[in-house]
Amino acid sequence: MSFRPIVYIVDDDDIVLWMFREFLEGIGADFRTFGSADAFLKSYVPGPCECLISDLRMPEIGGLEIQRQLLDKGASLPIIFVSGYPEVSAAVQAIKQGAFDFLEKPVNGSLLREKVQSALARSRELHAERLARSAREARLALLTPKEREIADQVVLGKSSRQISDELGISVRTVENHRARIMAKLHVDSAMDLVKLFI
């Protein structure tokens, strides 16, 4: 299933909202524009391919506060900040907190297109990573506490003999647990098991 990308644009200037949409027309994305941070935050629902273009300075809630609230909710959409003011410290803070990029107004249209396309590509990567992490966690949840304990030891590179000595169980019991772990997790070797845990 393919999802149409969504570009959120938040700016308190209607002309900027219109201009950014014009710059980005034809990139194959849906646009959602907001005249305030509050309106955006109330309607935002995370998706698989998205990015946010936000003015840094706005009345009431500015761009850095949007970023903080999104981070608090665990949202990881790439954010491109724009500002009409030379705000080096704010730009540094935004980037340190994971902002995708920072552009100064007036924004060059082709540069904005390039940055948005890169941000959407990054969003797709982040979504794939989230799906892989969820699938991995679901597989690991199939293990009993004892199997998880033994799997942790295998991942540390310990032999069945070492695990047996450490846990006070027979080597045969360790081997039986290892076989069940491999079957449950659909892995064929200790190396595959290590990759799953990393």
Secondary structure, 3 states (H helix, E strand, C coil): CCCCCEEEEECCCHHHHHHHHHHHCCCCCEEEEECCHHHHHHHCCCCCCEEEEEECCCCCCCHHHHHHHHHHCCCCCCEEEEECCCCHHHHHHHHHCCCCEEEECCCCHHHHHHHHHHHHHHHHHHHHHHHHHHHHHHHHCCCCHHHHHHHHHHHCCCCHHHHHHHHCCCHHHHHHHHHHHHHHHCCCCHHHHHHHHC
